[in-house]
């Protein structure tokens, strides 16, 4: 049985043991870290229910930052369309704010539009009604406070656009390469169905009905002839129909030509060989004989000039001798390619060039010009009716030599033809060194009774143009002989050879 005195001693012993345990196992408290509650704390406001743990504040981390799956967007629209520019951000939080800018100008602040034409939407997008080409610009959606942004390019097409291979080239310049294939499309954004009209260098272009309906021009195997200004007009019946243009530049290999493929000269004299060319980009030219490029020397000289819109390179050969006769090659090349033309130098007459003709009923009087520093001894004329298989020939065995100082001969033929219809004529001449080549066929028509008679066309060069071309001893020998355009006809009755001292 435990007595009260013993109980008292047991309690004292337990208290001593408890104080010893606390002093040996307790952790010291840093007073600087202890937050004390002021005495005036409203204890009465404490709910009697158990207190739940509060949610700790959200701390930004790389995974929680707002971001865009696409940082650059492009929106295409037609005039009059309603457009929505999206701002679809991931990890968008309640503490984030949205700002919209048109280039550098603020247009939307949060849910408030700063510019009246724009409307802020609940999903952070903006709405723009009835867009115009003036609305085309760069738009930015910015998320604050992280300053994360998305770029949207808005393009509003004009009432009319010209596209090349689906790229807008309206009122611009384009450079194509020889042999390319491109498609030009005139696209309109108009109500109804306006009529598309194309023009090239001011002239209306004809196209197939299907292509015209679609406003399409196909440029296949492009060459220098395709260079120029293309204009498109959408005829909608208004006083100011929409229109546009594009300038096409074509890079092509040189186009080389000459009017004198055969050059007559004499021993000890001077021969001038030339070629005309066009090229883009710029080209260089030189002459080749017997496979060797001709170099400048006392015998050979080169000079460049411009003639009728063409570049011209002229080779001058001095003190001509037998070894200088033969074929000369005018070679022209640029970054795209090269081209060349052949010119023969000889003592024979040059190829006759048709000058003009006069037609009276079935009587025909024709004139040719021939260059020969040597006297002509004979001329031969061939003529036939269209559909005939053989030529009729007239030859003059006796010739008259006049004015020995001249180099241009004029041949006149007159003949009364037996029938009306389409006729062909050609002529060649001979000097002591041989025959020239036949002239190109000259075609002419003898009309039936009551129809208009022949009148020379613009293709026939009159004598004054021949003089300007420099044909003859007094000229530089580098100009065009004559345009060889088929006009009118030839019939023969008499031949008159006259040597013209100088035209």
C-alpha positions as CSV (number, residue, x, y, z in Angstrom):
1,X,0.0,0.0,0.0
2,X,1.4,3.3,-1.1
3,X,1.2,6.1,1.4
4,X,0.5,9.8,0.6
5,X,4.1,10.7,1.6
6,X,5.5,8.2,-0.9
7,X,3.2,9.6,-3.6
8,X,4.6,13.1,-3.1
9,X,8.1,11.9,-3.5
10,X,7.3,10.0,-6.7
11,X,5.8,13.2,-8.3
12,X,8.9,15.2,-7.4
13,X,11.1,12.6,-9.0
14,X,9.0,12.7,-12.2
15,X,9.3,16.5,-12.5
16,X,13.0,16.4,-12.1
17,X,13.3,13.7,-14.8
18,X,11.1,15.8,-17.3
19,X,13.2,19.0,-16.9
20,X,16.4,17.0,-17.5
21,X,15.0,15.5,-20.8
22,X,13.9,18.9,-22.2
23,X,17.3,20.5,-21.6
24,X,19.1,17.7,-23.3
25,X,16.8,17.3,-26.4
26,X,15.3,20.7,-27.2
27,X,16.5,22.9,-30.2
28,X,17.5,26.5,-29.6
29,X,15.1,29.1,-31.2
30,X,16.5,32.0,-33.2
31,X,14.6,35.0,-32.0
32,X,15.3,36.9,-35.2
33,X,13.2,34.4,-37.2
34,X,10.3,34.3,-34.8
35,X,7.2,36.4,-35.8
36,X,5.1,37.4,-32.9
37,X,1.4,38.2,-33.2
38,X,0.5,41.6,-31.9
39,X,-1.7,41.7,-28.8
40,X,-4.5,43.5,-30.7
41,X,-5.0,40.6,-33.1
42,X,-8.8,40.0,-33.7
43,X,-9.0,36.6,-32.0
44,X,-12.8,36.8,-32.1
45,X,-12.7,36.6,-36.0
46,X,-11.2,33.2,-35.9
47,X,-13.6,30.6,-37.2
48,X,-14.4,27.8,-34.8
49,X,-14.1,25.3,-37.6
50,X,-10.7,23.7,-38.3
51,X,-8.4,25.9,-40.5
52,X,-7.4,24.4,-43.8
53,X,-3.9,25.0,-45.3
54,X,-3.8,28.0,-47.7
55,X,-2.6,27.3,-51.3
56,X,0.9,28.6,-51.7
57,X,1.4,31.4,-54.2
58,X,2.2,30.4,-57.8
59,X,5.9,31.0,-58.7
60,X,6.7,31.5,-62.5
61,X,8.8,28.7,-63.9
62,X,9.9,28.1,-67.5
63,X,7.2,25.5,-67.9
64,X,4.5,27.9,-66.6
65,X,5.4,30.9,-68.8
66,X,2.9,31.8,-71.5
67,X,4.0,31.0,-75.1
68,X,2.8,30.8,-78.7
69,X,3.1,27.7,-80.8
70,X,3.6,29.9,-83.9
71,X,5.4,33.3,-83.5
72,X,4.8,34.5,-87.0
73,X,1.5,34.4,-88.8
74,X,0.2,35.7,-92.2
75,X,-3.3,36.6,-93.0
76,X,-4.5,37.2,-96.6
77,X,-7.8,39.1,-97.2
78,X,-9.7,40.9,-99.9
79,X,-11.0,44.4,-99.7
80,X,-14.3,44.4,-97.8
81,X,-13.6,41.2,-95.9
82,X,-14.0,40.9,-92.1
83,X,-10.8,39.8,-90.5
84,X,-10.0,38.2,-87.1
85,X,-6.4,38.3,-85.9
86,X,-5.9,35.6,-83.3
87,X,-3.8,35.7,-80.1
88,X,-3.9,32.1,-79.0
89,X,-1.4,31.8,-76.2
90,X,-0.6,28.7,-74.1
91,X,-0.3,28.9,-70.3
92,X,-2.2,32.2,-70.2
93,X,-2.8,33.1,-66.6
94,X,-5.3,35.4,-64.8
95,X,-2.5,37.7,-63.9
96,X,-1.5,38.2,-67.6
97,X,-2.6,41.1,-69.7
98,X,-2.9,41.5,-73.5
99,X,-1.7,44.5,-75.6
100,X,-2.2,44.8,-79.4
101,X,-0.1,47.0,-81.7
102,X,-0.3,47.9,-85.3
103,X,3.3,48.3,-86.2
104,X,4.3,50.6,-83.2
105,X,0.9,52.0,-82.5
106,X,-1.2,50.6,-79.7
107,X,-4.7,49.6,-80.9
108,X,-6.0,47.4,-78.1
109,X,-5.3,47.6,-74.3
110,X,-6.6,44.5,-72.5
111,X,-10.3,44.3,-73.4
112,X,-10.5,48.0,-74.5
113,X,-10.0,49.1,-78.1
114,X,-7.9,52.2,-78.4
115,X,-8.6,52.6,-82.1
116,X,-12.3,52.6,-82.9
117,X,-12.2,50.3,-86.0
118,X,-10.8,47.5,-83.9
119,X,-12.9,45.3,-81.6
120,X,-11.3,43.4,-78.7
121,X,-12.7,39.8,-78.3
122,X,-12.9,37.7,-75.2
123,X,-10.4,35.2,-76.4
124,X,-7.8,38.0,-76.8
125,X,-8.2,38.2,-80.6
126,X,-9.2,41.4,-82.4
127,X,-11.8,41.9,-85.0
128,X,-11.5,44.3,-87.9
129,X,-14.5,44.9,-90.2
130,X,-14.5,45.8,-93.9
131,X,-10.7,45.8,-94.3
132,X,-9.0,48.0,-96.9
133,X,-5.5,48.0,-98.5
134,X,-4.6,50.6,-95.9
135,X,-5.0,48.0,-93.1
136,X,-2.2,46.0,-94.6
137,X,0.6,46.1,-91.9
138,X,2.4,44.2,-89.2
139,X,0.4,43.5,-86.1
140,X,1.7,42.3,-82.7
141,X,0.0,40.6,-79.8
142,X,2.0,41.1,-76.6
143,X,1.5,39.2,-73.3
144,X,2.5,41.1,-70.1
145,X,4.3,41.1,-67.8
146,X,6.5,38.5,-69.6
147,X,6.5,40.5,-72.8
148,X,5.9,37.5,-75.0
149,X,4.7,38.5,-78.4
150,X,3.3,37.1,-81.6
151,X,3.7,38.7,-85.0
152,X,0.9,38.7,-87.6
153,X,1.3,40.1,-91.2
154,X,-2.0,41.2,-92.6
155,X,-2.1,41.7,-96.4
156,X,-5.2,43.2,-98.0
157,X,-5.1,42.9,-101.8
158,X,-6.1,45.8,-104.0
159,X,-9.2,45.7,-106.3
160,X,-6.9,44.2,-108.9
161,X,-3.6,42.3,-108.7
162,X,-1.2,40.9,-111.3
163,X,0.3,37.6,-110.2
164,X,3.3,35.8,-111.7
165,X,3.3,32.2,-110.8
166,X,1.0,33.0,-107.9
167,X,3.3,35.9,-106.6
168,X,1.9,39.4,-106.5
169,X,4.0,41.6,-108.9
170,X,1.5,44.5,-109.4
171,X,3.3,47.7,-110.5
172,X,6.7,46.1,-110.2
173,X,9.5,44.9,-112.5
174,X,10.4,41.3,-113.2
175,X,13.4,39.8,-114.9
176,X,13.0,36.6,-116.9
177,X,15.6,34.5,-118.6
178,X,15.4,33.3,-122.2
179,X,13.6,30.0,-122.5
180,X,11.7,30.4,-119.2
181,X,8.0,29.6,-118.8
182,X,5.8,31.9,-116.7
183,X,2.1,32.6,-116.2
184,X,0.7,36.1,-115.7
185,X,-2.7,36.2,-114.0
186,X,-4.9,39.3,-113.6
187,X,-7.0,38.7,-110.5
188,X,-9.8,41.0,-109.3
189,X,-11.7,41.4,-106.1
190,X,-14.9,42.9,-107.4
191,X,-18.5,42.0,-107.3
192,X,-19.9,40.6,-110.5
193,X,-17.7,39.4,-113.4
194,X,-15.7,42.2,-114.9
195,X,-14.1,41.7,-118.4
196,X,-10.3,41.3,-118.2
197,X,-8.4,43.1,-120.9
198,X,-4.6,42.7,-121.4
199,X,-2.4,45.0,-123.4
200,X,1.3,44.8,-124.3
201,X,3.3,47.9,-124.9
202,X,0.1,49.8,-125.5
203,X,-1.5,47.3,-127.9
204,X,-4.4,45.1,-127.0
205,X,-3.5,41.4,-126.7
206,X,-5.6,38.7,-128.1
207,X,-6.0,35.5,-126.1
208,X,-8.1,32.4,-126.1
209,X,-11.6,32.8,-124.7
210,X,-10.9,30.4,-121.8
211,X,-7.6,32.3,-120.8
212,X,-9.3,35.7,-121.3
213,X,-12.1,34.6,-119.0
214,X,-9.5,33.7,-116.3
215,X,-7.4,36.7,-117.0
216,X,-4.4,34.5,-117.7
217,X,-1.4,35.0,-120.1
218,X,1.0,32.2,-120.6
219,X,4.5,33.1,-121.6
220,X,6.2,30.0,-123.0
221,X,9.8,29.8,-124.2
222,X,10.4,33.4,-123.3
223,X,12.6,35.5,-125.6
224,X,13.5,39.2,-126.2
225,X,10.2,39.8,-128.0
226,X,8.4,39.2,-124.6
227,X,10.1,42.1,-122.9
228,X,8.0,45.2,-122.3
229,X,5.1,46.6,-120.3
230,X,2.0,44.4,-119.6
231,X,-1.1,46.2,-118.5
232,X,-4.3,44.6,-117.1
233,X,-7.7,46.4,-116.9
234,X,-10.8,45.0,-115.3
235,X,-13.7,46.5,-117.2
236,X,-16.5,46.7,-114.7
237,X,-18.4,49.5,-116.5
238,X,-17.3,52.2,-114.1
239,X,-15.6,55.4,-114.9
240,X,-12.5,54.3,-113.0
241,X,-12.0,50.6,-113.6
242,X,-9.2,49.0,-111.6
243,X,-6.0,48.4,-113.5
244,X,-2.4,47.5,-113.0
245,X,0.9,46.9,-114.8
246,X,4.1,45.0,-114.7
247,X,7.4,45.6,-116.6
248,X,9.1,42.5,-117.9
249,X,12.8,42.5,-118.6
250,X,14.2,39.5,-120.5
251,X,17.9,38.4,-120.4
252,X,18.7,36.7,-123.7
253,X,21.6,35.6,-125.8
254,X,22.8,37.9,-128.6
255,X,20.7,38.3,-131.8
256,X,23.1,38.8,-134.6
257,X,22.4,39.8,-138.2
258,X,23.8,41.5,-141.2
259,X,22.3,42.9,-144.4
260,X,25.4,42.2,-146.4
261,X,26.2,38.5,-146.3
262,X,28.4,39.0,-149.3
263,X,30.9,41.8,-149.6
264,X,32.5,42.8,-152.9
265,X,36.0,44.2,-152.9
266,X,39.0,44.5,-155.2
267,X,42.7,43.6,-154.9
268,X,44.6,46.3,-153.1
269,X,41.4,47.9,-151.9
270,X,39.6,48.0,-148.5
271,X,36.8,45.7,-147.4
272,X,34.5,46.5,-144.6
273,X,32.6,43.6,-142.9
274,X,30.0,44.3,-140.2
275,X,27.3,42.7,-138.1
276,X,24.4,44.1,-136.1
277,X,23.4,42.7,-132.7
278,X,21.2,43.1,-129.7
279,X,21.8,41.4,-126.3
280,X,20.9,41.5,-122.7
281,X,23.1,41.6,-120.6
282,X,25.8,43.4,-122.5
283,X,27.8,41.4,-125.0
284,X,31.3,41.4,-126.5
285,X,31.9,40.8,-130.2
286,X,34.9,39.8,-132.4
287,X,35.6,38.4,-135.8
288,X,37.0,34.9,-136.7
289,X,38.6,33.8,-140.0
290,X,39.8,30.3,-140.7
291,X,39.3,29.4,-137.0
292,X,41.5,32.2,-135.7
293,X,40.3,35.3,-133.9
294,X,41.4,38.5,-135.8
295,X,43.6,40.7,-133.8
296,X,44.0,44.5,-134.3
297,X,47.0,45.4,-136.5
298,X,47.9,47.7,-139.4
299,X,45.8,45.4,-141.6
300,X,42.8,45.0,-139.4
301,X,40.9,47.5,-137.3
302,X,37.6,47.3,-135.4
303,X,35.1,50.0,-134.4
304,X,31.7,49.9,-132.7
305,X,28.7,52.1,-133.4
306,X,24.9,52.2,-133.0
307,X,22.7,51.8,-136.1
308,X,18.9,51.9,-136.0
309,X,18.8,50.8,-132.4
310,X,21.3,48.0,-132.8
311,X,24.9,47.7,-131.8
312,X,27.2,47.4,-134.8
313,X,30.7,46.0,-135.0
314,X,32.7,46.7,-138.2
315,X,35.9,45.0,-139.3
316,X,38.1,46.9,-141.8
317,X,40.5,44.9,-143.9
318,X,43.1,47.0,-145.7
319,X,45.3,46.2,-148.7
320,X,43.1,43.2,-149.7
321,X,44.8,40.3,-151.4
322,X,43.8,36.8,-152.3
323,X,44.4,35.4,-148.8
324,X,41.9,37.9,-147.4
325,X,39.0,36.5,-149.4
326,X,36.7,33.9,-147.9
327,X,34.4,33.5,-144.9
328,X,34.4,35.8,-141.9
329,X,32.5,34.9,-138.7
330,X,31.1,37.7,-136.5
331,X,30.9,36.1,-133.1
332,X,28.9,37.8,-130.2
333,X,28.5,36.4,-126.7
334,X,27.2,37.3,-123.3
335,X,26.4,35.6,-120.0
336,X,23.4,33.9,-121.5
337,X,24.9,32.5,-124.6
338,X,26.4,33.3,-128.0
339,X,25.4,33.7,-131.6
340,X,27.2,34.4,-134.9
341,X,26.7,35.3,-138.5
342,X,28.8,34.6,-141.6
343,X,30.0,37.1,-144.2
344,X,31.8,36.2,-147.4
345,X,34.4,38.6,-148.9
346,X,35.1,38.1,-152.6
347,X,35.6,39.9,-156.0
348,X,32.2,38.7,-157.3
349,X,29.2,41.0,-157.4
350,X,27.2,41.2,-154.2
351,X,23.7,39.7,-154.0
352,X,21.2,42.0,-155.9
353,X,18.7,43.9,-153.7
354,X,15.2,44.8,-154.9
355,X,14.6,48.5,-155.0
356,X,11.1,49.2,-156.3
357,X,8.7,48.5,-159.2
358,X,5.9,50.0,-161.2
359,X,2.8,48.1,-162.4
360,X,0.5,49.2,-165.2
361,X,-2.0,46.5,-166.0
362,X,0.1,43.5,-167.1
363,X,3.2,45.6,-167.7
364,X,5.8,45.5,-164.9
365,X,8.9,47.6,-164.5
366,X,11.3,46.6,-161.7
367,X,14.6,47.9,-160.4
368,X,17.4,46.1,-158.6
369,X,20.6,47.5,-157.1
370,X,23.9,45.6,-157.3
371,X,27.2,46.5,-155.8
372,X,30.3,45.6,-157.7
373,X,33.6,47.5,-158.0
374,X,34.2,45.5,-161.2
375,X,32.1,46.1,-164.3
376,X,29.1,43.9,-164.8
377,X,29.1,41.8,-167.9
378,X,25.8,40.0,-167.7
379,X,22.5,39.9,-165.8
380,X,19.9,37.1,-165.7
381,X,16.3,37.3,-164.6
382,X,14.1,34.4,-163.6
383,X,10.4,34.7,-163.2
384,X,7.4,32.3,-163.0
385,X,3.7,32.2,-162.1
386,X,2.9,30.8,-158.7
387,X,2.3,27.1,-158.9
388,X,4.7,26.6,-161.9
389,X,7.6,24.2,-161.4
390,X,10.1,25.8,-163.8
391,X,11.5,29.3,-164.1
392,X,11.4,31.4,-167.3
393,X,14.8,33.0,-167.9
394,X,15.8,36.2,-169.6
395,X,19.6,36.8,-170.1
396,X,21.3,39.9,-171.5
397,X,24.7,39.1,-173.1
398,X,25.7,42.6,-173.9
399,X,26.2,45.3,-171.2
400,X,27.1,48.9,-171.2
401,X,29.7,50.2,-168.8
402,X,29.3,53.7,-167.5
403,X,31.2,55.9,-165.1
404,X,34.1,53.7,-164.1
405,X,34.5,55.4,-160.8
406,X,31.1,54.1,-159.5
407,X,30.3,50.9,-157.5
408,X,26.5,50.7,-157.6
409,X,24.7,49.3,-160.6
410,X,21.0,49.7,-161.2
411,X,19.2,47.1,-163.2
412,X,15.8,47.9,-164.8
413,X,13.5,45.2,-166.1
414,X,10.3,45.7,-168.1
415,X,7.9,43.0,-169.3
416,X,4.3,42.5,-170.4
417,X,3.2,39.3,-168.6
418,X,0.7,37.0,-170.3
419,X,-1.5,36.3,-167.3
420,X,-2.8,37.8,-164.1
421,X,-2.0,36.2,-160.8
422,X,0.8,35.8,-158.3
423,X,4.3,36.0,-159.8
424,X,7.8,35.4,-158.5
425,X,11.0,37.0,-159.8
426,X,14.7,36.9,-159.0
427,X,17.9,38.2,-160.5
428,X,21.6,37.6,-160.5
429,X,24.6,39.4,-162.2
430,X,28.1,38.5,-163.3
431,X,31.4,40.4,-163.4
432,X,34.8,39.2,-164.6
433,X,35.2,37.1,-161.4
434,X,31.9,35.2,-161.6
435,X,28.2,35.2,-160.8
436,X,26.6,36.6,-157.8
437,X,24.0,34.7,-155.8
438,X,20.4,35.0,-156.8
439,X,18.5,37.8,-155.1
440,X,15.7,36.7,-152.7
441,X,12.5,35.9,-154.6
442,X,10.3,39.0,-155.1
443,X,6.6,38.2,-155.1
444,X,4.0,40.4,-156.7
445,X,0.4,40.1,-157.9
446,X,-1.2,41.3,-161.1
447,X,-4.8,42.1,-160.2
448,X,-7.8,41.1,-162.2
449,X,-9.7,43.8,-164.1
450,X,-11.3,46.3,-161.8
451,X,-9.0,45.6,-158.8
452,X,-6.4,48.0,-157.5
453,X,-3.0,47.9,-159.1
454,X,0.2,47.4,-157.1
455,X,1.5,50.2,-154.9
456,X,4.9,50.0,-153.3
457,X,4.7,49.2,-149.5
458,X,6.7,50.7,-146.7
459,X,9.0,47.7,-147.0
460,X,10.4,49.0,-150.3
461,X,13.4,51.3,-149.6
462,X,13.5,54.3,-151.9
463,X,16.9,55.5,-153.3
464,X,17.4,58.2,-150.7
465,X,17.4,55.6,-148.0
466,X,19.9,53.6,-149.9
467,X,22.2,56.6,-150.0
468,X,21.7,57.0,-146.2
469,X,22.6,53.4,-145.7
470,X,26.1,54.2,-147.1
471,X,26.2,51.8,-150.0
472,X,28.7,52.9,-152.6
473,X,32.3,54.0,-152.8
474,X,31.6,57.2,-151.0
475,X,30.1,55.4,-148.0
476,X,31.8,53.6,-145.1
477,X,30.7,50.2,-146.4
478,X,29.2,49.2,-143.1
479,X,25.6,50.0,-143.4
480,X,22.6,48.0,-144.5
481,X,22.3,47.2,-148.1
482,X,18.5,47.1,-148.5
483,X,15.6,45.6,-146.7
484,X,14.6,42.4,-148.5
485,X,10.8,42.5,-148.1
486,X,8.7,40.7,-150.6
487,X,6.5,43.2,-152.4
488,X,4.9,43.3,-155.8
489,X,6.2,41.5,-158.9
490,X,8.5,41.2,-161.8
491,X,8.2,40.7,-165.5
492,X,10.8,41.2,-168.1
493,X,11.0,42.8,-171.5
494,X,14.2,44.8,-171.6
495,X,17.3,45.2,-169.5
496,X,19.1,48.4,-168.8
497,X,22.3,48.4,-166.9
498,X,23.3,51.7,-165.5
499,X,26.2,52.4,-163.3
500,X,25.4,55.1,-160.8
501,X,28.4,57.2,-159.8
502,X,27.2,57.8,-156.3
503,X,23.8,57.7,-154.7
